[in-house]
Amino acid sequence: MTWLSSDPLNGGFVTLEPLGDQHIEALKEAVLEGEPWTLWFANVPSPESMEKYVHKAMQNAVKGYIAYAVKLNKTHQIIGTTRFYNVEAKNKRVMLGFTWYAASARRTPVNTECKLLLLKHLFDKHSAIAVEFRTHVFNHTSRKAIERLGAKQNGILRHHQMLADGSIRDTVVYSIISSEWPAVSNHLHSKLY
């Protein structure tokens, strides 16, 4: 039995559904909005690689990783994905990432509510002690979104990863710890409701 459960997570604006084959075609459509896979610093699948991306995420479930499709409640449209990964049950610590959305989700409540649902699941239901976020040092949009959540920057892992294009990624690491969760929760609720 894994530490984290893979329950659907329901909010006012979005529902996070455990990722499956049934989401592939809708995700291909979603990723066409804004073509985020063309950003050299982002790790977003192209429409052609979506099936492989989803299958790999599903295979990682055996490691306790949980991937979600993000569905708009109003239209039932699938607009992106997010997931828990590098799950450390012993330390009650997890990473949250692989998040991307269709361009129409930008500057809407989608990301705020997704993160609120995911963090509530971690801290309130599973008593996590920390959640970590990582992004490319040049992904300023992602960095700002993570900081708006209330996460604090831990530091930068210099020359952390080799990218497909041969460049070397510096990775910015952020976290929210359990003692910060009540304030972060209040902050996210105030932005949404």
N, CA, C and O atoms as a DFTB+ gen file, in Angstrom:
772 C
 N C O
     1  1       0.841      -1.193       0.000
     2  2       0.000       0.000       0.000
     3  2       0.878       1.246       0.000
     4  3       1.842       1.338       0.760
     5  1       0.540       2.191      -0.849
     6  2       1.325       3.417      -0.909
     7  2       0.838       4.402       0.146
     8  3      -0.273       4.292       0.665
     9  1       1.687       5.352       0.441
    10  2       1.358       6.371       1.443
    11  2       0.252       7.293       0.942
    12  3      -0.667       7.618       1.694
    13  1       0.328       7.715      -0.309
    14  2      -0.661       8.637      -0.865
    15  2      -1.784       7.879      -1.555
    16  3      -1.552       6.862      -2.208
    17  1      -2.996       8.382      -1.405
    18  2      -4.123       7.811      -2.137
    19  2      -4.320       8.602      -3.432
    20  3      -3.947       9.771      -3.523
    21  1      -4.904       7.953      -4.413
    22  2      -5.102       8.590      -5.719
    23  2      -6.565       8.957      -5.945
    24  3      -7.114       8.724      -7.022
    25  1      -7.183       9.527      -4.932
    26  2      -8.579       9.937      -5.028
    27  2      -8.736      11.072      -6.030
    28  3      -7.827      11.889      -6.180
    29  1      -9.883      11.137      -6.725
    30  2     -10.198      12.359      -7.470
    31  2     -10.296      13.508      -6.470
    32  3     -10.757      13.312      -5.345
    33  1      -9.874      14.685      -6.864
    34  2      -9.903      15.852      -5.987
    35  2     -10.842      16.878      -6.603
    36  3     -10.620      17.338      -7.723
    37  1     -11.893      17.235      -5.867
    38  2     -12.948      18.090      -6.407
    39  2     -12.917      19.473      -5.799
    40  3     -12.877      19.632      -4.579
    41  1     -12.937      20.482      -6.672
    42  2     -13.002      21.870      -6.237
    43  2     -14.174      22.573      -6.900
    44  3     -14.987      21.943      -7.577
    45  1     -14.254      23.868      -6.702
    46  2     -15.324      24.639      -7.302
    47  2     -15.113      24.888      -8.779
    48  3     -16.075      24.941      -9.545
    49  1     -13.863      25.040      -9.188
    50  2     -13.530      25.352     -10.578
    51  2     -13.037      24.135     -11.349
    52  3     -13.331      23.984     -12.535
    53  1     -12.283      23.264     -10.672
    54  2     -11.669      22.124     -11.353
    55  2     -11.858      20.839     -10.557
    56  3     -12.102      20.850      -9.350
    57  1     -11.734      19.740     -11.281
    58  2     -11.643      18.419     -10.675
    59  2     -10.361      17.783     -11.193
    60  3     -10.073      17.837     -12.389
    61  1      -9.599      17.183     -10.297
    62  2      -8.391      16.469     -10.674
    63  2      -8.734      14.984     -10.701
    64  3      -9.079      14.393      -9.678
    65  1      -8.633      14.392     -11.888
    66  2      -8.959      12.987     -12.089
    67  2      -7.675      12.199     -12.272
    68  3      -6.788      12.651     -12.997
    69  1      -7.540      11.030     -11.638
    70  2      -6.355      10.205     -11.893
    71  2      -6.185      10.006     -13.404
    72  3      -7.127       9.635     -14.106
    73  1      -4.983      10.256     -13.880
    74  2      -4.680      10.253     -15.314
    75  2      -4.817       8.856     -15.901
    76  3      -4.371       7.873     -15.309
    77  1      -5.440       8.781     -17.072
    78  2      -5.609       7.500     -17.746
    79  2      -5.681       7.667     -19.252
    80  3      -5.656       8.780     -19.777
    81  1      -5.771       6.531     -19.936
    82  2      -5.854       6.532     -21.401
    83  2      -6.997       7.399     -21.912
    84  3      -6.888       8.001     -22.980
    85  1      -8.079       7.467     -21.167
    86  2      -9.249       8.223     -21.602
    87  2      -8.978       9.718     -21.731
    88  3      -9.788      10.441     -22.311
    89  1      -7.843      10.194     -21.195
    90  2      -7.520      11.623     -21.246
    91  2      -6.598      12.003     -22.409
    92  3      -6.406      13.189     -22.677
    93  1      -6.036      11.026     -23.092
    94  2      -4.988      11.309     -24.089
    95  2      -5.461      12.259     -25.182
    96  3      -4.797      13.260     -25.454
    97  1      -6.580      11.972     -25.806
    98  2      -7.037      12.810     -26.924
    99  2      -7.346      14.237     -26.468
   100  3      -7.007      15.199     -27.156
   101  1      -7.988      14.369     -25.312
   102  2      -8.299      15.704     -24.795
   103  2      -7.028      16.477     -24.445
   104  3      -6.971      17.693     -24.628
   105  1      -6.011      15.778     -23.943
   106  2      -4.743      16.442     -23.626
   107  2      -4.015      16.874     -24.893
   108  3      -3.350      17.909     -24.901
   109  1      -4.133      16.097     -25.959
   110  2      -3.556      16.510     -27.243
   111  2      -4.167      17.840     -27.693
   112  3      -3.463      18.718     -28.191
   113  1      -5.468      17.975     -27.513
   114  2      -6.148      19.230     -27.867
   115  2      -5.700      20.362     -26.948
   116  3      -5.428      21.471     -27.409
   117  1      -5.625      20.083     -25.659
   118  2      -5.265      21.113     -24.682
   119  2      -3.870      21.669     -24.933
   120  3      -3.651      22.876     -24.829
   121  1      -2.929      20.792     -25.264
   122  2      -1.540      21.239     -25.420
   123  2      -1.356      22.073     -26.691
   124  3      -0.374      22.804     -26.817
   125  1      -2.295      21.965     -27.627
   126  2      -2.221      22.789     -28.841
   127  2      -2.427      24.270     -28.528
   128  3      -1.926      25.139     -29.242
   129  1      -3.173      24.551     -27.449
   130  2      -3.406      25.941     -27.044
   131  2      -2.124      26.539     -26.483
   132  3      -1.719      26.208     -25.369
   133  1      -1.503      27.392     -27.224
   134  2      -0.286      28.051     -26.775
   135  2       0.995      27.299     -27.081
   136  3       2.086      27.850     -26.929
   137  1       0.881      26.050     -27.507
   138  2       2.036      25.218     -27.871
   139  2       3.172      25.283     -26.838
   140  3       4.306      25.605     -27.193
   141  1       2.877      24.981     -25.558
   142  2       3.902      25.110     -24.526
   143  2       5.088      24.155     -24.706
   144  3       6.149      24.389     -24.128
   145  1       4.935      23.103     -25.482
   146  2       6.053      22.180     -25.692
   147  2       7.184      22.837     -26.484
   148  3       8.293      22.304     -26.523
   149  1       6.921      23.990     -27.121
   150  2       7.963      24.669     -27.903
   151  2       8.884      25.524     -27.032
   152  3       9.905      26.014     -27.514
   153  1       8.539      25.707     -25.765
   154  2       9.393      26.481     -24.863
   155  2      10.600      25.627     -24.485
   156  3      10.438      24.541     -23.929
   157  1      11.777      26.096     -24.773
   158  2      12.984      25.280     -24.586
   159  2      13.226      24.906     -23.123
   160  3      13.863      23.890     -22.846
   161  1      12.728      25.708     -22.191
   162  2      12.989      25.464     -20.768
   163  2      11.871      24.688     -20.083
   164  3      11.958      24.405     -18.888
   165  1      10.820      24.341     -20.826
   166  2       9.678      23.640     -20.221
   167  2       9.695      22.167     -20.622
   168  3      10.172      21.811     -21.699
   169  1       9.178      21.333     -19.759
   170  2       9.102      19.893     -20.022
   171  2       7.640      19.523     -20.259
   172  3       6.998      18.887     -19.424
   173  1       7.127      19.943     -21.430
   174  2       5.728      19.720     -21.784
   175  2       5.705      18.845     -23.035
   176  3       6.469      19.088     -23.969
   177  1       4.836      17.830     -23.066
   178  2       4.814      16.946     -24.229
   179  2       4.157      17.609     -25.443
   180  3       3.271      18.453     -25.305
   181  1       4.604      17.217     -26.609
   182  2       3.953      17.639     -27.852
   183  2       2.713      16.771     -28.049
   184  3       2.570      15.749     -27.378
   185  1       1.810      17.156     -28.959
   186  2       0.653      16.283     -29.209
   187  2       1.083      14.882     -29.644
   188  3       0.453      13.895     -29.265
   189  1       2.149      14.792     -30.436
   190  2       2.618      13.501     -30.943
   191  2       3.179      12.599     -29.837
   192  3       3.141      11.374     -29.954
   193  1       3.691      13.200     -28.780
   194  2       4.283      12.400     -27.705
   195  2       3.345      12.226     -26.501
   196  3       3.747      11.669     -25.479
   197  1       2.100      12.700     -26.619
   198  2       1.182      12.691     -25.475
   199  2       0.883      11.274     -24.983
   200  3       0.870      11.035     -23.776
   201  1       0.646      10.337     -25.893
   202  2       0.318       8.973     -25.476
   203  2       1.464       8.376     -24.659
   204  3       1.230       7.766     -23.616
   205  1       2.684       8.547     -25.123
   206  2       3.856       8.041     -24.405
   207  2       3.984       8.725     -23.035
   208  3       4.293       8.075     -22.036
   209  1       3.742      10.038     -23.002
   210  2       3.806      10.826     -21.768
   211  2       2.811      10.287     -20.732
   212  3       3.163      10.087     -19.569
   213  1       1.571      10.056     -21.167
   214  2       0.532       9.563     -20.263
   215  2       0.860       8.147     -19.795
   216  3       0.712       7.837     -18.613
   217  1       1.298       7.296     -20.701
   218  2       1.620       5.916     -20.327
   219  2       2.783       5.859     -19.337
   220  3       2.769       5.057     -18.403
   221  1       3.783       6.708     -19.544
   222  2       4.908       6.735     -18.605
   223  2       4.438       7.193     -17.223
   224  3       4.859       6.643     -16.205
   225  1       3.568       8.199     -17.195
   226  2       3.029       8.671     -15.916
   227  2       2.243       7.564     -15.213
   228  3       2.337       7.404     -13.996
   229  1       1.471       6.805     -15.983
   230  2       0.690       5.712     -15.406
   231  2       1.591       4.590     -14.904
   232  3       1.304       3.990     -13.868
   233  1       2.674       4.297     -15.620
   234  2       3.616       3.255     -15.191
   235  2       4.297       3.640     -13.887
   236  3       4.611       2.775     -13.069
   237  1       4.527       4.937     -13.687
   238  2       5.180       5.395     -12.464
   239  2       4.285       5.287     -11.242
   240  3       4.742       5.504     -10.120
   241  1       3.017       4.953     -11.445
   242  2       2.102       4.761     -10.313
   243  2       2.594       3.653      -9.389
   244  3       2.305       3.681      -8.192
   245  1       3.331       2.677      -9.919
   246  2       3.857       1.595      -9.079
   247  2       4.887       2.118      -8.075
   248  3       5.155       1.468      -7.064
   249  1       5.465       3.290      -8.354
   250  2       6.404       3.915      -7.420
   251  2       5.675       4.830      -6.431
   252  3       6.307       5.494      -5.610
   253  1       4.344       4.859      -6.518
   254  2       3.578       5.737      -5.644
   255  2       3.339       7.109      -6.238
   256  3       2.761       7.971      -5.576
   257  1       3.773       7.337      -7.479
   258  2       3.541       8.614      -8.131
   259  2       2.074       8.686      -8.532
   260  3       1.483       7.669      -8.893
   261  1       1.488       9.857      -8.475
   262  2       0.085      10.026      -8.843
   263  2      -0.020      11.191      -9.816
   264  3       0.304      12.332      -9.486
   265  1      -0.481      10.877     -11.024
   266  2      -0.681      11.906     -12.046
   267  2      -2.167      12.167     -12.206
   268  3      -2.991      11.258     -12.112
   269  1      -2.491      13.430     -12.451
   270  2      -3.879      13.846     -12.602
   271  2      -4.091      14.576     -13.921
   272  3      -3.209      15.284     -14.407
   273  1      -5.276      14.391     -14.489
   274  2      -5.775      15.256     -15.556
   275  2      -6.586      16.348     -14.866
   276  3      -7.297      16.088     -13.895
   277  1      -6.472      17.568     -15.376
   278  2      -7.191      18.705     -14.808
   279  2      -8.416      18.979     -15.678
   280  3      -8.296      19.252     -16.872
   281  1      -9.599      18.901     -15.059
   282  2     -10.853      19.091     -15.794
   283  2     -11.576      20.330     -15.285
   284  3     -11.744      20.497     -14.077
   285  1     -12.010      21.206     -16.202
   286  2     -12.835      22.350     -15.825
   287  2     -14.236      21.854     -15.487
   288  3     -14.857      21.149     -16.283
   289  1     -14.729      22.216     -14.322
   290  2     -16.050      21.750     -13.911
   291  2     -17.163      22.321     -14.792
   292  3     -18.137      21.631     -15.092
   293  1     -17.017      23.567     -15.199
   294  2     -18.076      24.239     -15.964
   295  2     -18.291      23.606     -17.338
   296  3     -19.430      23.469     -17.784
   297  1     -17.211      23.221     -18.007
   298  2     -17.308      22.712     -19.387
   299  2     -16.964      21.226     -19.502
   300  3     -17.209      20.618     -20.544
   301  1     -16.405      20.641     -18.458
   302  2     -15.919      19.255     -18.448
   303  2     -14.745      19.055     -19.413
   304  3     -14.444      17.926     -19.801
   305  1     -14.098      20.130     -19.789
   306  2     -12.956      20.083     -20.703
   307  2     -11.683      19.757     -19.923
   308  3     -11.438      20.316     -18.854
   309  1     -10.879      18.849     -20.467
   310  2      -9.562      18.542     -19.886
   311  2      -8.595      19.599     -20.387
   312  3      -8.458      19.798     -21.594
   313  1      -7.917      20.283     -19.457
   314  2      -7.079      21.423     -19.854
   315  2      -5.612      21.287     -19.460
   316  3      -4.832      22.212     -19.689
   317  1      -5.220      20.162     -18.877
   318  2      -3.816      20.008     -18.505
   319  2      -3.596      18.857     -17.554
   320  3      -4.483      18.033     -17.328
   321  1      -2.389      18.812     -16.996
   322  2      -2.021      17.753     -16.055
   323  2      -1.159      18.310     -14.932
   324  3      -0.609      19.408     -15.023
   325  1      -1.062      17.523     -13.881
   326  2      -0.166      17.795     -12.768
   327  2       0.077      16.470     -12.060
   328  3      -0.672      15.516     -12.273
   329  1       1.114      16.389     -11.216
   330  2       1.337      15.113     -10.524
   331  2       2.199      15.248      -9.276
   332  3       2.959      16.199      -9.096
   333  1       2.032      14.227      -8.417
   334  2       2.937      13.995      -7.292
   335  2       4.011      13.039      -7.787
   336  3       3.700      12.058      -8.463
   337  1       5.271      13.311      -7.462
   338  2       6.352      12.411      -7.855
   339  2       7.453      12.463      -6.803
   340  3       7.401      13.269      -5.874
   341  1       8.440      11.603      -6.956
   342  2       9.505      11.452      -5.943
   343  2       8.893      11.365      -4.544
   344  3       9.296      12.071      -3.620
   345  1       7.928      10.495      -4.426
   346  2       7.193      10.316      -3.172
   347  2       8.077       9.569      -2.179
   348  3       8.556       8.473      -2.469
   349  1       8.290      10.159      -1.019
   350  2       9.075       9.544       0.048
   351  2       8.137       9.252       1.220
   352  3       7.957      10.089       2.104
   353  1       7.546       8.068       1.217
   354  2       6.585       7.709       2.262
   355  2       7.210       7.773       3.653
   356  3       6.589       8.261       4.597
   357  1       8.442       7.277       3.775
   358  2       9.111       7.249       5.076
   359  2       9.261       8.657       5.656
   360  3       9.084       8.864       6.856
   361  1       9.586       9.616       4.796
   362  2       9.798      10.999       5.236
   363  2       8.574      11.890       5.068
   364  3       8.614      13.076       5.397
   365  1       7.485      11.317       4.555
   366  2       6.252      12.072       4.303
   367  2       6.548      13.352       3.523
   368  3       6.125      14.450       3.885
   369  1       7.279      13.160       2.458
   370  2       7.736      14.273       1.618
   371  2       7.466      13.905       0.168
   372  3       7.592      12.743      -0.216
   373  1       7.099      14.886      -0.630
   374  2       6.747      14.621      -2.020
   375  2       7.062      15.850      -2.873
   376  3       7.111      16.974      -2.373
   377  1       7.273      15.616      -4.154
   378  2       7.416      16.712      -5.106
   379  2       6.110      16.868      -5.859
   380  3       5.399      15.895      -6.111
   381  1       5.807      18.099      -6.212
   382  2       4.607      18.412      -6.973
   383  2       5.057      19.120      -8.246
   384  3       5.732      20.147      -8.184
   385  1       4.686      18.575      -9.386
   386  2       5.122      19.206     -10.632
   387  2       4.549      18.538     -11.859
   388  3       3.457      17.972     -11.827
   389  1       5.315      18.613     -12.958
   390  2       4.844      18.159     -14.263
   391  2       3.503      18.833     -14.570
   392  3       2.607      18.222     -15.151
   393  1       3.384      20.095     -14.170
   394  2       2.136      20.834     -14.332
   395  2       2.185      21.664     -15.602
   396  3       3.120      22.432     -15.825
   397  1       1.175      21.499     -16.421
   398  2       1.000      22.377     -17.580
   399  2      -0.486      22.474     -17.893
   400  3      -1.262      21.556     -17.627
   401  1      -0.861      23.618     -18.469
   402  2      -2.260      23.881     -18.790
   403  2      -2.370      24.456     -20.203
   404  3      -1.411      25.004     -20.747
   405  1      -3.561      24.315     -20.779
   406  2      -3.886      25.012     -22.020
   407  2      -3.772      26.516     -21.759
   408  3      -3.989      26.973     -20.637
   409  1      -3.435      27.272     -22.786
   410  2      -3.234      28.716     -22.633
   411  2      -4.462      29.415     -22.058
   412  3      -4.319      30.422     -21.364
   413  1      -5.663      28.907     -22.327
   414  2      -6.889      29.550     -21.832
   415  2      -7.004      29.496     -20.310
   416  3      -7.814      30.224     -19.737
   417  1      -6.219      28.659     -19.645
   418  2      -6.264      28.557     -18.186
   419  2      -5.416      29.617     -17.499
   420  3      -5.510      29.796     -16.284
   421  1      -4.598      30.312     -18.257
   422  2      -3.735      31.335     -17.652
   423  2      -4.573      32.486     -17.111
   424  3      -5.603      32.849     -17.680
   425  1      -4.110      33.052     -15.999
   426  2      -4.784      34.165     -15.341
   427  2      -6.242      33.838     -14.991
   428  3      -7.130      34.686     -15.079
   429  1      -6.450      32.595     -14.598
   430  2      -7.750      32.136     -14.101
   431  2      -7.504      31.476     -12.746
   432  3      -6.349      31.352     -12.339
   433  1      -8.536      31.055     -12.042
   434  2      -8.343      30.377     -10.743
   435  2      -7.793      28.950     -10.858
   436  3      -7.573      28.308      -9.831
   437  1      -7.566      28.442     -12.051
   438  2      -7.220      27.033     -12.241
   439  2      -5.991      26.610     -11.440
   440  3      -6.079      25.680     -10.639
   441  1      -4.865      27.260     -11.633
   442  2      -3.649      26.807     -10.953
   443  2      -3.762      26.959      -9.438
   444  3      -3.329      26.085      -8.687
   445  1      -4.343      28.065      -8.997
   446  2      -4.487      28.274      -7.551
   447  2      -5.317      27.159      -6.934
   448  3      -4.942      26.602      -5.902
   449  1      -6.464      26.826      -7.571
   450  2      -7.299      25.784      -6.992
   451  2      -6.666      24.406      -7.113
   452  3      -6.775      23.593      -6.195
   453  1      -6.003      24.133      -8.238
   454  2      -5.300      22.844      -8.364
   455  2      -4.315      22.661      -7.225
   456  3      -4.292      21.612      -6.582
   457  1      -3.508      23.670      -6.976
   458  2      -2.498      23.545      -5.929
   459  2      -3.139      23.454      -4.557
   460  3      -2.653      22.717      -3.699
   461  1      -4.227      24.192      -4.331
   462  2      -4.922      24.095      -3.051
   463  2      -5.436      22.671      -2.830
   464  3      -5.268      22.116      -1.744
   465  1      -6.050      22.084      -3.836
   466  2      -6.567      20.714      -3.721
   467  2      -5.441      19.716      -3.453
   468  3      -5.569      18.839      -2.598
   469  1      -4.345      19.855      -4.186
   470  2      -3.213      18.941      -4.030
   471  2      -2.557      19.092      -2.660
   472  3      -2.231      18.099      -2.010
   473  1      -2.365      20.329      -2.225
   474  2      -1.720      20.568      -0.936
   475  2      -2.612      20.122       0.218
   476  3      -2.117      19.577       1.204
   477  1      -3.918      20.347       0.107
   478  2      -4.858      19.854       1.128
   479  2      -4.776      18.336       1.231
   480  3      -4.755      17.771       2.325
   481  1      -4.730      17.695       0.080
   482  2      -4.621      16.234       0.033
   483  2      -3.356      15.769       0.766
   484  3      -3.386      14.803       1.528
   485  1      -2.266      16.462       0.525
   486  2      -0.991      16.090       1.154
   487  2      -0.964      16.381       2.647
   488  3      -0.703      15.495       3.461
   489  1      -1.238      17.634       2.995
   490  2      -1.057      18.048       4.385
   491  2      -2.209      17.626       5.298
   492  3      -1.975      17.168       6.417
   493  1      -3.444      17.775       4.832
   494  2      -4.589      17.484       5.699
   495  2      -4.934      15.994       5.744
   496  3      -5.212      15.456       6.816
   497  1      -4.917      15.332       4.602
   498  2      -5.314      13.928       4.569
   499  2      -4.156      12.983       4.879
   500  3      -4.358      11.942       5.506
   501  1      -2.941      13.337       4.443
   502  2      -1.814      12.409       4.564
   503  2      -0.685      12.899       5.473
   504  3       0.368      12.265       5.542
   505  1      -0.891      14.004       6.159
   506  2       0.067      14.522       7.159
   507  2       1.484      14.657       6.615
   508  3       2.451      14.292       7.285
   509  1       1.602      15.180       5.402
   510  2       2.926      15.414       4.824
   511  2       3.692      16.403       5.688
   512  3       3.101      17.254       6.352
   513  1       5.025      16.279       5.671
   514  2       5.822      17.271       6.394
   515  2       6.414      18.311       5.448
   516  3       6.811      19.392       5.882
   517  1       6.474      17.985       4.148
   518  2       6.998      18.957       3.186
   519  2       6.592      18.573       1.775
   520  3       6.467      17.394       1.446
   521  1       6.389      19.590       0.949
   522  2       6.185      19.405      -0.485
   523  2       7.186      20.306      -1.198
   524  3       7.435      21.439      -0.786
   525  1       7.743      19.781      -2.262
   526  2       8.805      20.484      -2.984
   527  2       8.356      20.751      -4.414
   528  3       7.656      19.944      -5.026
   529  1       8.772      21.898      -4.930
   530  2       8.526      22.284      -6.308
   531  2       9.877      22.585      -6.954
   532  3      10.756      23.167      -6.319
   533  1      10.038      22.191      -8.210
   534  2      11.274      22.488      -8.931
   535  2      10.936      23.037     -10.309
   536  3       9.961      22.623     -10.937
   537  1      11.757      23.973     -10.769
   538  2      11.566      24.509     -12.108
   539  2      12.896      25.024     -12.664
   540  3      13.853      25.254     -11.925
   541  1      12.924      25.194     -13.967
   542  2      14.110      25.719     -14.645
   543  2      14.342      27.161     -14.195
   544  3      13.389      27.923     -14.033
   545  1      15.572      27.524     -13.999
   546  2      15.898      28.876     -13.536
   547  2      15.363      29.943     -14.500
   548  3      15.065      31.060     -14.076
   549  1      15.239      29.615     -15.780
   550  2      14.737      30.582     -16.757
   551  2      13.219      30.527     -16.949
   552  3      12.677      31.296     -17.743
   553  1      12.532      29.644     -16.247
   554  2      11.080      29.574     -16.372
   555  2      10.461      30.554     -15.371
   556  3       9.966      30.160     -14.315
   557  1      10.502      31.829     -15.730
   558  2      10.053      32.883     -14.827
   559  2       8.557      32.806     -14.540
   560  3       8.120      33.146     -13.440
   561  1       7.770      32.365     -15.513
   562  2       6.328      32.220     -15.294
   563  2       6.060      31.185     -14.209
   564  3       5.255      31.418     -13.306
   565  1       6.733      30.044     -14.297
   566  2       6.574      28.998     -13.294
   567  2       7.074      29.456     -11.930
   568  3       6.434      29.197     -10.910
   569  1       8.198      30.125     -11.911
   570  2       8.752      30.606     -10.642
   571  2       7.788      31.555      -9.945
   572  3       7.569      31.448      -8.739
   573  1       7.210      32.487     -10.708
   574  2       6.255      33.429     -10.117
   575  2       5.018      32.705      -9.605
   576  3       4.504      33.035      -8.537
   577  1       4.536      31.720     -10.359
   578  2       3.350      30.966      -9.932
   579  2       3.627      30.214      -8.630
   580  3       2.778      30.185      -7.739
   581  1       4.802      29.610      -8.517
   582  2       5.172      28.878      -7.300
   583  2       5.288      29.842      -6.119
   584  3       4.824      29.539      -5.020
   585  1       5.902      30.991      -6.344
   586  2       6.052      31.982      -5.277
   587  2       4.703      32.550      -4.847
   588  3       4.504      32.833      -3.665
   589  1       3.763      32.722      -5.796
   590  2       2.425      33.223      -5.449
   591  2       1.675      32.250      -4.536
   592  3       0.792      32.660      -3.781
   593  1       2.021      30.980      -4.604
   594  2       1.395      29.999      -3.712
   595  2       1.795      30.222      -2.262
   596  3       1.041      29.888      -1.348
   597  1       2.968      30.780      -2.050
   598  2       3.505      30.934      -0.714
   599  2       4.693      30.030      -0.442
   600  3       5.176      29.954       0.688
   601  1       5.171      29.336      -1.487
   602  2       6.362      28.484      -1.327
   603  2       7.600      29.355      -1.159
   604  3       7.683      30.460      -1.694
   605  1       8.547      28.837      -0.412
   606  2       9.804      29.566      -0.191
   607  2      10.923      28.904      -0.985
   608  3      10.988      27.681      -1.100
   609  1      11.794      29.734      -1.523
   610  2      12.911      29.205      -2.303
   611  2      13.964      28.615      -1.378
   612  3      14.430      29.276      -0.450
   613  1      14.338      27.356      -1.642
   614  2      15.387      26.689      -0.868
   615  2      16.757      26.992      -1.436
   616  3      17.733      27.112      -0.696
   617  1      16.830      27.116      -2.757
   618  2      18.118      27.351      -3.398
   619  2      18.076      26.956      -4.859
   620  3      17.014      26.669      -5.412
   621  1      19.245      26.946      -5.475
   622  2      19.373      26.605      -6.890
   623  2      20.373      25.466      -7.027
   624  3      21.504      25.555      -6.550
   625  1      19.940      24.391      -7.688
   626  2      20.832      23.278      -8.003
   627  2      21.512      23.634      -9.333
   628  3      20.898      23.547     -10.396
   629  1      22.756      24.024      -9.258
   630  2      23.463      24.476     -10.451
   631  2      23.923      23.292     -11.274
   632  3      24.378      22.280     -10.741
   633  1      23.795      23.437     -12.587
   634  2      24.153      22.369     -13.534
   635  2      23.507      21.049     -13.107
   636  3      24.171      20.021     -12.975
   637  1      22.204      21.112     -12.900
   638  2      21.462      19.997     -12.336
   639  2      21.106      18.921     -13.350
   640  3      21.176      17.733     -13.036
   641  1      20.717      19.323     -14.586
   642  2      20.260      18.338     -15.561
   643  2      20.695      18.717     -16.969
   644  3      20.821      19.890     -17.321
   645  1      20.920      17.671     -17.759
   646  2      21.154      17.861     -19.192
   647  2      19.809      17.797     -19.895
   648  3      19.046      16.853     -19.688
   649  1      19.509      18.789     -20.723
   650  2      18.252      18.809     -21.459
   651  2      18.424      18.170     -22.830
   652  3      19.541      17.958     -23.302
   653  1      17.293      17.868     -23.455
   654  2      17.309      17.178     -24.749
   655  2      18.079      17.951     -25.808
   656  3      18.669      17.358     -26.711
   657  1      18.073      19.275     -25.698
   658  2      18.781      20.090     -26.702
   659  2      20.271      20.236     -26.400
   660  3      20.987      20.919     -27.132
   661  1      20.742      19.597     -25.327
   662  2      22.155      19.651     -24.971
   663  2      22.505      20.733     -23.963
   664  3      23.621      20.751     -23.444
   665  1      21.566      21.643     -23.674
   666  2      21.847      22.683     -22.684
   667  2      21.774      22.078     -21.282
   668  3      21.220      20.998     -21.080
   669  1      22.344      22.798     -20.330
   670  2      22.374      22.325     -18.946
   671  2      21.433      23.184     -18.117
   672  3      21.500      24.413     -18.143
   673  1      20.566      22.521     -17.391
   674  2      19.546      23.214     -16.594
   675  2      20.040      23.481     -15.190
   676  3      20.560      22.586     -14.524
   677  1      19.877      24.714     -14.743
   678  2      19.953      25.060     -13.331
   679  2      18.526      24.977     -12.811
   680  3      17.613      25.523     -13.430
   681  1      18.318      24.306     -11.687
   682  2      16.978      24.053     -11.161
   683  2      16.757      24.841      -9.875
   684  3      17.544      24.745      -8.932
   685  1      15.672      25.624      -9.846
   686  2      15.299      26.355      -8.640
   687  2      14.393      25.445      -7.810
   688  3      13.436      24.873      -8.332
   689  1      14.695      25.317      -6.529
   690  2      13.951      24.443      -5.621
   691  2      13.195      25.295      -4.611
   692  3      13.763      26.182      -3.973
   693  1      11.909      25.010      -4.482
   694  2      11.030      25.681      -3.514
   695  2      10.386      24.614      -2.626
   696  3      10.357      23.434      -2.977
   697  1       9.873      25.044      -1.480
   698  2       9.120      24.100      -0.652
   699  2       8.098      24.824       0.203
   700  3       8.185      26.026       0.450
   701  1       7.125      24.038       0.645
   702  2       6.177      24.434       1.687
   703  2       6.274      23.337       2.737
   704  3       6.170      22.155       2.411
   705  1       6.473      23.720       3.997
   706  2       6.564      22.737       5.067
   707  2       5.278      22.769       5.897
   708  3       4.507      23.726       5.830
   709  1       5.065      21.730       6.664
   710  2       3.787      21.557       7.368
   711  2       3.449      22.730       8.283
   712  3       2.278      23.094       8.398
   713  1       4.439      23.328       8.934
   714  2       4.146      24.458       9.830
   715  2       3.689      25.694       9.054
   716  3       3.047      26.576       9.625
   717  1       4.009      25.768       7.766
   718  2       3.590      26.899       6.932
   719  2       2.222      26.667       6.296
   720  3       1.591      27.614       5.826
   721  1       1.757      25.415       6.277
   722  2       0.540      25.069       5.569
   723  2      -0.691      25.865       6.019
   724  3      -1.438      26.311       5.148
   725  1      -0.959      26.077       7.314
   726  2      -2.168      26.842       7.674
   727  2      -2.197      28.237       7.038
   728  3      -3.241      28.664       6.546
   729  1      -1.082      28.939       7.042
   730  2      -1.035      30.275       6.436
   731  2      -1.168      30.191       4.923
   732  3      -1.866      31.006       4.320
   733  1      -0.509      29.217       4.302
   734  2      -0.612      29.036       2.855
   735  2      -2.049      28.698       2.477
   736  3      -2.572      29.223       1.494
   737  1      -2.688      27.829       3.245
   738  2      -4.081      27.461       2.991
   739  2      -4.988      28.689       3.051
   740  3      -5.806      28.893       2.155
   741  1      -4.853      29.505       4.093
   742  2      -5.645      30.726       4.209
   743  2      -5.406      31.661       3.033
   744  3      -6.343      32.251       2.495
   745  1      -4.157      31.790       2.642
   746  2      -3.791      32.654       1.514
   747  2      -4.454      32.171       0.221
   748  3      -5.027      32.977      -0.512
   749  1      -4.385      30.872      -0.068
   750  2      -4.973      30.338      -1.300
   751  2      -6.498      30.451      -1.275
   752  3      -7.113      30.781      -2.289
   753  1      -7.110      30.176      -0.114
   754  2      -8.559      30.327       0.007
   755  2      -8.975      31.776      -0.254
   756  3      -9.979      32.023      -0.923
   757  1      -8.211      32.729       0.270
   758  2      -8.565      34.149       0.103
   759  2      -8.468      34.580      -1.365
   760  3      -9.171      35.498      -1.790
   761  1      -7.600      33.921      -2.138
   762  2      -7.473      34.264      -3.553
   763  2      -8.613      33.675      -4.383
   764  3      -8.904      34.160      -5.476
   765  1      -9.254      32.636      -3.867
   766  2     -10.268      31.907      -4.647
   767  2     -11.703      32.250      -4.267
   768  3     -12.554      32.432      -5.139
   769  1     -11.976      32.340      -2.950
   770  2     -13.376      32.381      -2.517
   771  2     -13.707      33.660      -1.776
   772  3     -14.845      33.848      -1.346
